[in-house]
Amino acid sequence: MALLEVIEFLDESGKHIIHRIPEGGSGEIRLGSQLVVRESQQAVFFRDGKALDLLGPGRHTLTTANIPILVNLISLPFGSKSPFRAEVVFVNMREFIDMKWGTQQMITFRDKDFGMVRLRAFGTYAIQVSEPQLFVNKIAGTQGIYTTDRVEEYLRGMLVSRFADLMGEAQMSVLDLPAKYDELGAGVRVKVGDDFAAMGLALKAFYVTAITVPEEVEKAIDERAQMGAIGDMNAYLRFKSARAIEDAAQQPGGAGGLMGAMVGLGGGLAAGGAVAGTVTQAWQQPQQAPAGGPADLMAQLDNLHQQGILTDQEYEAKKQELLARSQPQSPTDLLKQLAALRDQGVITPEEFEAKKKDILSRM
């Protein structure tokens, strides 16, 4: 194995937290060799699973004076130039920002509104090595980790575990989570602070950037948002009733189609409470069953108006529309139907006279 005369590590990317020289394990070093430690680096001599001497930035000529712990460990004679086996671990002391974390598997969250919900979470964090010897002892010595990728993987697993613990303690709905990202981040920092300090690390920042739910939960959230946008449910049901009347009246079958549409509407609204019950009851009365003519349609419309399902404006608009669409086979039939509506009180005498004059003028 080649003798290490100059020991250094140039990190052009600035992304390496830890790097070992030689990369494959211990190498041959002797007193008098040059050790180059760059700014923001610390060099830790490592042997037999222990972090020994620490050297800061600068060019160092290795002597018994600047690596005394290692010299004593291997019992190197004074003034000896014999090679000895050791490793040098370079530690980057700068602050590492925008490091990524995320849940590879969904975590289960007890939601107060939706029950048990599976979540994914993602974010960033920032760390800095605070005690390089302790860091090397815990990461390299205890965990056997010598590469930055492995360090990041180890830290990410720890952060996700603490985040899952915190979410298990949260008593809120997924609808409230976006407003709590800062609090969640601060909570994870508190939970993981001692763990990081025990490894010679400082967690400088922890951010939650996204918490996502499965597609079926997204649909439930969308439906809840739509219900909130509707506002007054009674007004919404009245609007849907009027639309159902309009659509059914325009279909072949006349009042029969209207009857089917309203019965279907009443069934669909059954879970809505009193309004739905009123609609269903209004169309279950045998004496009010439609016979197929405009008078029957008008009677049904009047019944809905009397029970408060249609507003005055909706009632008048639909009544005028039905009157305008009525096309009987003869003026005599039309006058009879108008008279029946007048007798039932559906239209006023004035409206009857106005329509009668209109029909007679076209004869």
C-alpha positions as CSV (number, residue, x, y, z in Angstrom):
1,M,0.0,0.0,0.0
2,A,1.3,3.4,-0.9
3,L,2.7,5.6,1.8
4,L,0.6,8.8,2.4
5,E,3.0,11.7,2.2
6,V,0.3,14.4,1.7
7,I,-3.1,13.9,3.2
8,E,-5.9,16.2,2.0
9,F,-9.5,16.3,0.7
10,L,-10.6,18.9,-1.8
11,D,-14.5,19.1,-1.8
12,E,-15.3,21.1,-4.8
13,S,-19.0,20.5,-4.5
14,G,-19.2,21.5,-0.8
15,K,-21.8,18.8,-0.3
16,H,-19.7,16.2,1.6
17,I,-20.4,16.1,5.4
18,I,-17.8,13.4,6.0
19,H,-15.0,11.8,4.0
20,R,-12.4,9.2,4.9
21,I,-8.8,9.0,3.7
22,P,-8.1,6.4,2.5
23,E,-11.6,5.7,1.4
24,G,-11.2,1.9,1.7
25,G,-9.9,1.9,5.3
26,S,-6.6,2.6,7.2
27,G,-3.5,3.6,5.3
28,E,0.2,3.9,5.9
29,I,1.2,7.2,7.5
30,R,4.4,8.3,9.0
31,L,5.6,11.3,11.1
32,G,6.8,14.1,8.8
33,S,3.9,13.7,6.4
34,Q,1.8,16.7,5.4
35,L,-1.8,17.1,6.4
36,V,-3.8,19.9,4.6
37,V,-7.0,20.9,6.3
38,R,-9.0,23.5,4.4
39,E,-11.3,26.3,5.8
40,S,-14.6,24.9,7.2
41,Q,-12.9,21.5,7.6
42,Q,-11.7,19.6,10.7
43,A,-9.5,16.5,10.4
44,V,-9.9,13.7,12.9
45,F,-7.3,10.9,13.2
46,F,-9.3,7.6,13.5
47,R,-8.0,4.2,14.5
48,D,-9.5,1.0,15.9
49,G,-13.0,2.6,15.9
50,K,-12.1,5.6,17.9
51,A,-11.7,9.3,17.1
52,L,-8.3,10.5,18.4
53,D,-6.5,13.7,17.6
54,L,-8.2,16.7,16.0
55,L,-6.5,19.2,13.7
56,G,-8.1,22.4,12.4
57,P,-7.6,24.4,9.2
58,G,-4.0,24.8,7.9
59,R,-1.0,22.8,6.7
60,H,0.3,20.5,9.4
61,T,3.5,18.5,9.5
62,L,2.7,15.4,11.5
63,T,4.8,15.1,14.6
64,T,4.5,13.5,18.0
65,A,3.5,16.9,19.3
66,N,0.3,17.4,17.2
67,I,-1.0,13.9,17.3
68,P,0.0,12.8,20.8
69,I,-3.0,10.5,21.5
70,L,-2.3,8.5,18.3
71,V,1.4,8.3,19.1
72,N,0.7,7.1,22.6
73,L,-1.8,4.6,21.3
74,I,0.6,2.9,19.0
75,S,3.6,3.4,21.2
76,L,5.6,5.0,18.5
77,P,9.2,5.6,19.6
78,F,10.4,9.3,19.9
79,G,11.9,10.5,16.6
80,S,10.7,7.5,14.7
81,K,9.9,7.7,11.0
82,S,8.4,4.3,10.8
83,P,5.0,4.2,9.1
84,F,1.9,3.5,11.2
85,R,-1.6,2.6,10.1
86,A,-4.5,5.1,10.7
87,E,-7.3,6.9,8.9
88,V,-8.0,10.6,8.6
89,V,-11.7,11.6,8.6
90,F,-12.4,15.0,7.2
91,V,-15.5,16.7,8.6
92,N,-17.2,19.7,6.9
93,M,-18.1,22.3,9.5
94,R,-20.3,24.5,7.3
95,E,-24.0,24.6,7.7
96,F,-25.8,22.3,5.3
97,I,-29.1,23.7,4.1
98,D,-31.9,22.5,1.9
99,M,-31.4,18.8,2.8
100,K,-34.4,16.7,1.9
101,W,-36.6,14.5,4.1
102,G,-39.8,12.6,3.3
103,T,-41.9,9.6,4.3
104,Q,-41.2,6.7,2.0
105,Q,-44.2,4.9,3.4
106,M,-47.5,6.5,4.4
107,I,-48.0,7.1,8.0
108,T,-51.4,6.7,9.7
109,F,-53.0,9.8,11.2
110,R,-56.1,9.8,13.4
111,D,-58.2,12.6,11.9
112,K,-60.9,14.1,14.1
113,D,-63.2,14.6,11.0
114,F,-62.3,11.8,8.6
115,G,-61.2,9.0,11.0
116,M,-58.0,7.1,10.2
117,V,-56.1,8.8,7.3
118,R,-52.9,7.8,5.6
119,L,-50.5,10.7,5.0
120,R,-47.2,11.4,3.2
121,A,-45.1,14.3,4.3
122,F,-42.1,16.1,2.7
123,G,-39.8,19.0,3.6
124,T,-36.3,20.3,4.1
125,Y,-33.9,20.7,7.0
126,A,-30.5,22.2,7.8
127,I,-27.7,20.8,10.0
128,Q,-24.2,21.6,11.2
129,V,-21.6,19.6,12.9
130,S,-21.0,21.1,16.3
131,E,-18.5,18.6,17.8
132,P,-16.4,16.9,15.1
133,Q,-14.8,14.3,17.3
134,L,-18.1,13.2,18.9
135,F,-19.6,13.2,15.4
136,V,-16.9,10.9,14.0
137,N,-17.1,8.6,17.1
138,K,-20.9,8.2,16.8
139,I,-21.2,8.1,13.0
140,A,-18.0,6.4,11.9
141,G,-17.1,4.5,15.1
142,T,-20.6,3.3,16.3
143,Q,-22.6,3.3,13.0
144,G,-19.8,2.5,10.6
145,I,-20.9,5.3,8.3
146,Y,-18.2,7.0,6.2
147,T,-20.1,8.5,3.3
148,T,-22.4,11.5,3.1
149,D,-25.2,9.6,1.4
150,R,-25.3,7.1,4.4
151,V,-25.2,10.0,6.8
152,E,-28.2,11.7,5.1
153,E,-30.1,8.3,5.0
154,Y,-29.5,7.8,8.7
155,L,-30.6,11.3,9.7
156,R,-33.7,11.1,7.4
157,G,-34.9,8.0,9.1
158,M,-34.5,9.6,12.5
159,L,-36.4,12.7,11.4
160,V,-39.3,10.8,9.9
161,S,-39.6,8.7,13.0
162,R,-39.9,11.8,15.2
163,F,-42.3,13.4,12.8
164,A,-44.5,10.4,12.9
165,D,-44.5,10.5,16.7
166,L,-45.5,14.1,16.7
167,M,-48.3,13.5,14.2
168,G,-49.6,10.7,16.4
169,E,-49.9,13.2,19.3
170,A,-51.7,15.9,17.1
171,Q,-55.4,16.3,17.8
172,M,-56.6,18.0,14.6
173,S,-57.9,17.5,11.1
174,V,-55.9,17.2,7.9
175,L,-57.8,20.4,6.9
176,D,-56.0,22.3,9.7
177,L,-52.5,20.9,9.0
178,P,-51.4,23.5,6.4
179,A,-51.8,26.2,9.0
180,K,-49.7,24.2,11.5
181,Y,-46.5,23.6,9.4
182,D,-44.4,26.0,11.4
183,E,-45.6,24.4,14.7
184,L,-44.9,20.9,13.4
185,G,-41.4,22.0,12.3
186,A,-40.7,23.5,15.7
187,G,-42.1,20.4,17.4
188,V,-39.7,18.1,15.5
189,R,-36.7,20.3,16.3
190,V,-37.6,19.9,20.0
191,K,-38.1,16.1,19.7
192,V,-34.9,15.5,17.8
193,G,-32.7,18.1,19.4
194,D,-31.2,15.8,22.0
195,D,-30.7,13.0,19.5
196,F,-28.7,15.2,17.2
197,A,-26.7,16.7,20.1
198,A,-25.7,13.2,21.2
199,M,-24.1,12.8,17.7
200,G,-22.3,16.1,17.7
201,L,-24.8,17.7,15.4
202,A,-27.1,20.7,15.6
203,L,-30.4,20.8,13.8
204,K,-30.5,24.4,12.6
205,A,-33.9,24.2,10.8
206,F,-36.7,21.8,10.0
207,Y,-39.5,22.7,7.5
208,V,-42.6,20.9,6.5
209,T,-43.3,21.8,2.9
210,A,-46.2,19.4,2.0
211,I,-48.5,16.9,3.6
212,T,-50.5,14.9,1.1
213,V,-53.4,12.5,1.5
214,P,-54.7,9.7,-0.7
215,E,-57.0,10.5,-3.7
216,E,-60.2,9.3,-1.9
217,V,-59.5,11.7,1.0
218,E,-58.9,14.5,-1.5
219,K,-62.3,13.8,-3.0
220,A,-63.9,14.0,0.5
221,I,-62.2,17.3,1.2
222,D,-63.4,18.6,-2.2
223,E,-67.0,17.6,-1.4
224,R,-66.8,19.3,2.0
225,A,-65.5,22.5,0.2
226,Q,-68.4,22.3,-2.2
227,M,-70.9,22.0,0.6
228,G,-69.4,25.0,2.3
229,A,-69.7,27.0,-1.0
230,I,-73.4,26.1,-1.2
231,G,-74.1,28.0,2.0
232,D,-77.9,28.0,2.7
233,M,-78.8,24.4,2.1
234,N,-82.6,25.1,2.0
235,A,-82.1,27.7,-0.7
236,Y,-80.0,25.3,-2.6
237,L,-82.6,22.5,-2.4
238,R,-85.3,24.9,-3.6
239,F,-83.1,25.8,-6.6
240,K,-82.6,22.2,-7.4
241,S,-86.3,21.6,-7.2
242,A,-87.0,24.3,-9.7
243,R,-84.4,23.0,-12.0
244,A,-85.9,19.5,-11.8
245,I,-89.3,20.8,-12.7
246,E,-87.9,22.7,-15.7
247,D,-85.9,19.8,-17.0
248,A,-88.8,17.3,-16.6
249,A,-91.4,19.6,-18.2
250,Q,-89.3,19.9,-21.3
251,Q,-89.0,16.1,-21.7
252,P,-91.5,13.9,-23.6
253,G,-94.3,12.7,-21.3
254,G,-95.1,16.0,-19.8
255,A,-96.4,15.8,-16.3
256,G,-95.5,12.1,-16.0
257,G,-91.8,13.0,-16.6
258,L,-92.2,15.8,-14.0
259,M,-93.6,13.4,-11.5
260,G,-90.7,11.0,-11.9
261,A,-88.1,13.7,-11.6
262,M,-89.7,15.1,-8.4
263,V,-90.0,11.7,-6.8
264,G,-86.4,11.0,-7.6
265,L,-85.4,14.4,-6.2
266,G,-87.3,13.8,-3.1
267,G,-85.6,10.4,-2.6
268,G,-82.2,11.9,-3.2
269,L,-82.8,14.7,-0.6
270,A,-84.1,12.3,2.0
271,A,-80.9,12.6,4.0
272,G,-81.2,16.4,3.8
273,G,-83.9,16.5,6.5
274,A,-87.3,18.3,6.5
275,V,-87.1,19.9,3.1
276,A,-86.6,16.5,1.5
277,G,-89.5,15.0,3.4
278,T,-91.7,17.8,2.3
279,V,-90.9,17.2,-1.4
280,T,-91.5,13.5,-1.1
281,Q,-94.8,14.0,0.8
282,A,-96.0,16.5,-1.7
283,W,-95.7,13.9,-4.5
284,Q,-97.1,10.9,-2.6
285,Q,-100.6,12.2,-2.3
286,P,-102.9,10.2,-4.6
287,Q,-105.3,13.0,-5.2
288,Q,-102.5,15.2,-6.5
289,A,-101.2,12.7,-9.0
290,P,-100.7,14.4,-12.3
291,A,-103.0,13.7,-15.2
292,G,-100.7,15.0,-17.8
293,G,-102.1,18.5,-18.6
294,P,-100.9,22.0,-17.8
295,A,-103.5,22.3,-15.0
296,D,-101.9,19.3,-13.2
297,L,-98.4,20.8,-13.7
298,M,-99.6,24.1,-12.3
299,A,-101.3,22.4,-9.4
300,Q,-98.0,20.6,-8.5
301,L,-96.1,23.9,-8.8
302,D,-98.6,25.6,-6.6
303,N,-98.3,22.8,-4.0
304,L,-94.5,23.2,-3.9
305,H,-94.9,27.0,-3.5
306,Q,-97.4,26.6,-0.6
307,Q,-95.1,24.3,1.2
308,G,-92.2,26.7,0.9
309,I,-90.1,24.6,-1.4
310,L,-90.2,27.3,-4.1
311,T,-89.8,31.0,-3.4
312,D,-92.3,33.5,-4.7
313,Q,-89.9,34.5,-7.5
314,E,-89.2,30.9,-8.5
315,Y,-93.0,30.1,-8.4
316,E,-94.0,33.1,-10.6
317,A,-91.2,32.4,-13.1
318,K,-92.1,28.8,-13.5
319,K,-95.8,29.5,-13.7
320,Q,-95.4,32.0,-16.5
321,E,-93.1,29.6,-18.3
322,L,-95.7,26.8,-18.1
323,L,-98.5,29.1,-19.2
324,A,-96.4,30.2,-22.2
325,R,-95.6,26.6,-23.2
326,S,-99.1,25.3,-23.0
327,Q,-100.3,24.4,-26.5
328,P,-103.7,22.6,-26.4
329,Q,-105.4,21.3,-29.5
330,S,-108.0,24.0,-29.6
331,P,-108.7,27.5,-28.1
332,T,-111.8,25.9,-26.4
333,D,-109.6,23.4,-24.6
334,L,-107.2,26.1,-23.6
335,L,-110.0,28.3,-22.2
336,K,-111.3,25.3,-20.2
337,Q,-107.9,24.7,-18.7
338,L,-107.4,28.4,-17.8
339,A,-110.9,28.4,-16.2
340,A,-109.9,25.4,-14.1
341,L,-106.7,27.1,-13.0
342,R,-108.7,30.2,-12.0
343,D,-111.2,28.1,-10.1
344,Q,-108.4,26.4,-8.2
345,G,-106.9,29.8,-7.3
346,V,-103.7,29.0,-9.1
347,I,-104.1,32.1,-11.3
348,T,-105.9,35.3,-10.5
349,P,-109.1,36.4,-12.3
350,E,-107.0,39.2,-13.8
351,E,-104.5,36.8,-15.2
352,F,-107.4,34.6,-16.5
353,E,-108.9,37.6,-18.3
354,A,-105.6,38.6,-19.8
355,K,-104.9,35.1,-21.2
356,K,-108.5,34.7,-22.4
357,K,-108.3,37.9,-24.4
358,D,-105.0,36.8,-25.9
359,I,-106.5,33.5,-27.0
360,L,-109.7,35.1,-28.4
361,S,-107.6,37.6,-30.3
362,R,-105.8,34.7,-32.1
363,M,-109.0,32.9,-33.1
